């Protein structure tokens, strides 16, 4: 409780400093009336706009947290209606019953990790069971999301501006546009593979308005990344790129055989895959992205603004529409 109170006090102190620093630099201060006045200090006022602007990101984060709760409820409700059963029955059969059972190893690992002296086995089992059910719930909700069209209108109030100069990329279409999106992705990233299915639809829909650029980014430069570069050297990047995302890549995957399907010279292809200069290019690009505080995939840079949170794929089309409208009106 003491730590929680301390965190609240620090947050309030930060907010007070932030508000004071920004107080003399507000270009569009709204008209103040009784409905948005939070407090008065003698003849001065504190309005809701000042408060909300200072904590806008926190407000957005809270909204997104509750959004996750609401979307889960709606998805479960819709799925239960499709199957003609009660939601409680759906949860029992698709989540609770399919959650992995708590094992002795789970219990011992928990005791060791938490450094517990007094062992209440029943309570531990109950807690770990709920944890496993929660994990199963997330898996099931994700599977429903994949087959549901979701477009979030709520977008982050602030986006970090990114310097895109020097970023190594490959174009996904032939358009030259003032609206540019960098898709920072990895062929073996499960979230990226899921995102690619929806991105393909966006490529087709906005092909004449958005310039799409692909950036390979991985903590470990693997054969998939090298294969896409080797294919690029023979003007087959797009074919290889699409196939890599739709293939089940593993340590035994035959990239040479895949290249042959695109009439690629496999001897040159194999040589390029082992070219140290190509590897150096990808490593240099990875380090450049990290230096600009890009750490995760999939991430998106839309007109020099970075969107990298876990819900980015759900609101990306809203961002695209906003950017297109802004550019066309300015």
C-alpha positions, -999 to 999 in steps of 0.1 A, spaced: 0 0 0 29 24 9 45 17 -25 12 23 -43 7 56 -25 43 66 -33 37 59 -70 6 80 -70 24 109 -53 52 107 -79 27 107 -107 9 137 -93 42 155 -89 52 148 -125 18 160 -137 21 192 -118 56 199 -132 44 190 -167 13 213 -165 34 242 -152 60 237 -179 34 237 -207 11 264 -192 27 293 -211 28 275 -244 -7 265 -254 -16 277 -289 -52 266 -289 -65 271 -254 -103 263 -254 -131 286 -244 -136 281 -207 -171 277 -192 -186 262 -161 -189 228 -177 -152 223 -181 -138 241 -150 -122 217 -126 -113 242 -99 -108 279 -92 -80 296 -74 -91 330 -65 -96 346 -99 -78 319 -118 -92 286 -131 -80 251 -137 -99 235 -166 -104 199 -176 -85 204 -209 -53 212 -189 -57 180 -169 -66 158 -198 -39 170 -221 -13 163 -194 -25 127 -188 -38 120 -223 -15 89 -228 -27 75 -195 -63 80 -205 -57 63 -238 -40 33 -220 -69 29 -196 -94 31 -225 -75 4 -244 -74 -18 -213 -112 -16 -210 -115 -20 -247 -98 -54 -244 -124 -64 -218 -153 -52 -240 -140 -68 -272 -135 -101 -254 -171 -100 -241 -185 -92 -276 -164 -119 -293 -175 -145 -267 -211 -133 -270 -211 -135 -308 -194 -169 -308 -219 -183 -283 -248 -171 -305 -232 -188 -335 -230 -221 -317 -264 -216 -301 -252 -220 -265 -248 -199 -234 -216 -179 -229 -209 -198 -197 -210 -231 -216 -187 -217 -243 -162 -205 -217 -163 -239 -200 -158 -260 -231 -134 -237 -251 -114 -222 -223 -116 -239 -189 -117 -275 -201 -89 -269 -226 -65 -251 -202 -35 -273 -193 -36 -290 -159 -15 -278 -130 14 -303 -126 37 -310 -97 65 -294 -116 43 -262 -120 38 -261 -82 75 -266 -74 86 -240 -99 61 -215 -84 73 -222 -48 109 -218 -60 103 -186 -80 82 -169 -53 105 -182 -25 76 -194 -4 83 -208 31 48 -219 40 32 -240 13 -6 -240 9 -8 -265 -19 -46 -260 -25 -42 -222 -28 -13 -226 -52 -32 -250 -74 -62 -227 -75 -40 -197 -84 -21 -216 -111 -53 -230 -125 -68 -195 -129 -35 -184 -145 -36 -212 -170 -73 -205 -178 -64 -168 -184 -37 -179 -208 -61 -202 -226 -87 -173 -227 -61 -151 -245 -54 -178 -270 -91 -184 -277 -99 -146 -280 -69 -142 -304 -83 -170 -326 -117 -152 -327 -100 -119 -335 -83 -134 -365 -116 -142 -381 -134 -110 -372 -131 -76 -389 -120 -52 -361 -111 -15 -368 -104 6 -338 -112 43 -342 -95 52 -309 -58 60 -316 -29 70 -294 -29 108 -287 8 110 -291 32 92 -314 69 93 -313 85 110 -344 111 88 -360 140 98 -383 137 74 -412 169 85 -430 192 56 -436 167 29 -429 172 0 -453 140 -12 -469 123 -28 -499 93 -13 -517 62 -34 -518 46 -13 -545 57 10 -573 40 42 -560 59 74 -552 38 91 -525 41 116 -497 22 91 -476 48 64 -466 45 34 -443 74 14 -431 63 -21 -421 90 -34 -397 85 -71 -395 101 -105 -392 93 -136 -413 94 -159 -382 75 -137 -358 41 -152 -351 25 -118 -346 40 -106 -379 26 -136 -397 -9 -129 -383 -5 -92 -392 6 -100 -428 -28 -115 -436 -45 -81 -429 -17 -61 -443 -22 -78 -477 -57 -64 -477 -44 -29 -469 -18 -31 -497 -45 -37 -522 -69 -12 -508 -44 17 -506 -20 7 -533 -26 40 -552 -24 63 -522 3 48 -499 39 39 -505 45 7 -486 81 -1 -475 92 -34 -459 119 -34 -433 133 -68 -421 140 -66 -383 151 -95 -361 173 -99 -330 189 -127 -349 195 -124 -387 182 -158 -399 181 -175 -433 147 -161 -441 160 -126 -440 191 -136 -461 169 -154 -486 148 -123 -492 179 -103 -499 193 -130 -522 160 -130 -541 161 -92 -543 194 -95 -561 176 -113 -589 145 -90 -589 124 -116 -571 120 -100 -537 82 -96 -538 76 -133 -548 100 -145 -521 87 -121 -495 51 -133 -499 61 -169 -499 82 -166 -468 53 -153 -448 30 -180 -460 55 -209 -454 61 -228 -422 97 -219 -417 120 -241 -395 156 -252 -393 151 -278 -421 133 -255 -445 148 -257 -480 153 -221 -492 171 -232 -524 142 -254 -535 118 -224 -528 140 -201 -549 139 -226 -578 101 -222 -579 106 -186 -590 131 -194 -618 160 -180 -596 195 -190 -604 200 -212 -574 238 -212 -576 239 -174 -574 211 -174 -548 231 -198 -525 262 -177 -529 243 -145 -520 227 -161 -489 263 -167 -476 276 -133 -486 290 -115 -456 282 -81 -471 245 -89 -471 247 -101 -435 265 -69 -425 238 -47 -442 210 -64 -422 230 -62 -390 237 -25 -396 201 -18 -402 190 -37 -371 214 -17 -350 201 15 -366 165 7 -357 175 -1 -321 194 32 -319 161 49 -328 143 30 -301 125 5 -323 125 -28 -305 95 -49 -315 77 -65 -345 54 -58 -361 59 -20 -358 48 7 -382 62 41 -391 35 61 -408 46 94 -421 75 95 -397 54 86 -366 60 53 -348 32 29 -338 45 -1 -320 20 -12 -293 2 -45 -294 -30 -30 -308 -13 -11 -336 -26 -36 -362 -62 -30 -351 -61 8 -355 -36 11 -384 -63 17 -410 -77 45 -390 -43 61 -388 -39 56 -426 -72 74 -433 -63 102 -409 -29 107 -426 -44 106 -461 -70 132 -452 -45 154 -434 -21 154 -464 -48 161 -489 -61 191 -469 -26 206 -463 
